[in-house]
């Protein structure tokens, strides 16, 4: 039942030009699995867990996320990645000390889900309830775990239990104060 729907045109309308309200039929839903690295975030560390400390060390982070995007029919991965970059820049540019253009972004996988609902008239992010699985750069164990969790939970839709977290001595001593 994939018949093409031809809208009824009123008299006097140009038959070569698509009628008003027809643009949403050109948009499709895409789901993209994105990996971002190089986000530099200042971390606030209070002195003795009470006194605010002015010096804020920065750390470099990466994250994995799955976004649902509306884009024109036949959109290829480079264009999907640029749309995802715009969405992520809007969400994380305020907290990052590095510019979104300096982030290393890579699309892991993508898939087309179907026709976008009529309410989406232009390309962009469809959902606002997406999340990101963060890890600190240089921590390969956390990076692998975050990739596994996002791939199973958000990409494949399966239940995935987090592996046992290893708590460092610094985190244990901070938690016991």
MORA-V18241 format. One record per residue. N is the residue number from 1. RES is the residue in one letter. OMEGA is omega in whole degrees, 0 to 359 (999 if undefined). BURIAL is I if it has 24 or more other ideal C-beta (glycine too) atoms within 12 Angstrom, else O. Layout:
BEGIN
n & res & omega & burial
N & RES & OMEGA & BURIAL
N & RES & OMEGA & BURIAL
END
This chain:
BEGIN
n & res & omega & burial
1 & X & 179 & O
2 & X & 180 & O
3 & X & 179 & O
4 & X & 180 & O
5 & X & 179 & O
6 & X & 182 & O
7 & X & 177 & O
8 & X & 183 & O
9 & X & 177 & O
10 & X & 179 & O
11 & X & 178 & O
12 & X & 178 & O
13 & X & 179 & O
14 & X & 183 & O
15 & X & 179 & O
16 & X & 182 & O
17 & X & 179 & O
18 & X & 181 & O
19 & X & 178 & O
20 & X & 180 & O
21 & X & 183 & O
22 & X & 187 & O
23 & X & 183 & O
24 & X & 179 & I
25 & X & 178 & O
26 & X & 183 & O
27 & X & 178 & I
28 & X & 175 & I
29 & X & 177 & I
30 & X & 174 & I
31 & X & 183 & I
32 & X & 179 & I
33 & X & 190 & I
34 & X & 175 & I
35 & X & 181 & I
36 & X & 176 & I
37 & X & 175 & I
38 & X & 177 & I
39 & X & 182 & I
40 & X & 186 & I
41 & X & 174 & I
42 & X & 181 & O
43 & X & 180 & O
44 & X & 178 & O
45 & X & 177 & O
46 & X & 179 & O
47 & X & 182 & O
48 & X & 178 & O
49 & X & 181 & O
50 & X & 188 & O
51 & X & 178 & O
52 & X & 184 & O
53 & X & 184 & O
54 & X & 182 & O
55 & X & 181 & O
56 & X & 175 & O
57 & X & 178 & O
58 & X & 177 & O
59 & X & 178 & I
60 & X & 182 & I
61 & X & 171 & I
62 & X & 177 & I
63 & X & 174 & I
64 & X & 178 & I
65 & X & 175 & I
66 & X & 181 & I
67 & X & 172 & I
68 & X & 186 & I
69 & X & 170 & I
70 & X & 180 & I
71 & X & 181 & I
72 & X & 180 & I
73 & X & 179 & O
74 & X & 179 & O
75 & X & 181 & I
76 & X & 184 & O
77 & X & 179 & I
78 & X & 179 & O
79 & X & 177 & O
80 & X & 178 & I
81 & X & 179 & I
82 & X & 176 & I
83 & X & 178 & I
84 & X & 179 & I
85 & X & 177 & I
86 & X & 180 & I
87 & X & 181 & I
88 & X & 177 & I
89 & X & 177 & I
90 & X & 184 & O
91 & X & 190 & I
92 & X & 182 & I
93 & X & 181 & O
94 & X & 184 & O
95 & X & 183 & I
96 & X & 175 & I
97 & X & 177 & O
98 & X & 179 & I
99 & X & 178 & O
100 & X & 178 & I
101 & X & 181 & O
102 & X & 179 & O
103 & X & 174 & I
104 & X & 182 & O
105 & X & 179 & I
106 & X & 176 & I
107 & X & 179 & I
108 & X & 180 & I
109 & X & 175 & I
110 & X & 176 & I
111 & X & 178 & O
112 & X & 184 & I
113 & X & 181 & O
114 & X & 182 & O
115 & X & 177 & O
116 & X & 177 & I
117 & X & 184 & O
118 & X & 182 & O
119 & X & 180 & O
120 & X & 185 & I
121 & X & 181 & O
122 & X & 180 & O
123 & X & 179 & I
124 & X & 182 & I
125 & X & 182 & I
126 & X & 183 & I
127 & X & 172 & O
128 & X & 181 & O
129 & X & 181 & O
130 & X & 180 & I
131 & X & 180 & O
132 & X & 177 & I
133 & X & 186 & I
134 & X & 172 & I
135 & X & 178 & I
136 & X & 180 & O
137 & X & 182 & I
138 & X & 179 & O
139 & X & 185 & O
140 & X & 180 & O
141 & X & 177 & O
142 & X & 180 & I
143 & X & 179 & I
144 & X & 180 & O
145 & X & 180 & I
146 & X & 178 & I
147 & X & 181 & I
148 & X & 181 & O
149 & X & 181 & I
150 & X & 180 & I
151 & X & 182 & O
152 & X & 186 & O
153 & X & 188 & O
154 & X & 183 & I
155 & X & 183 & I
156 & X & 179 & O
157 & X & 179 & O
158 & X & 175 & O
159 & X & 179 & O
160 & X & 177 & O
161 & X & 176 & O
162 & X & 177 & O
163 & X & 182 & O
164 & X & 180 & O
165 & X & 176 & O
166 & X & 181 & O
167 & X & 181 & O
168 & X & 180 & O
169 & X & 180 & O
170 & X & 178 & O
171 & X & 178 & O
172 & X & 181 & O
173 & X & 177 & O
174 & X & 180 & O
175 & X & 182 & O
176 & X & 180 & O
177 & X & 999 & O
END
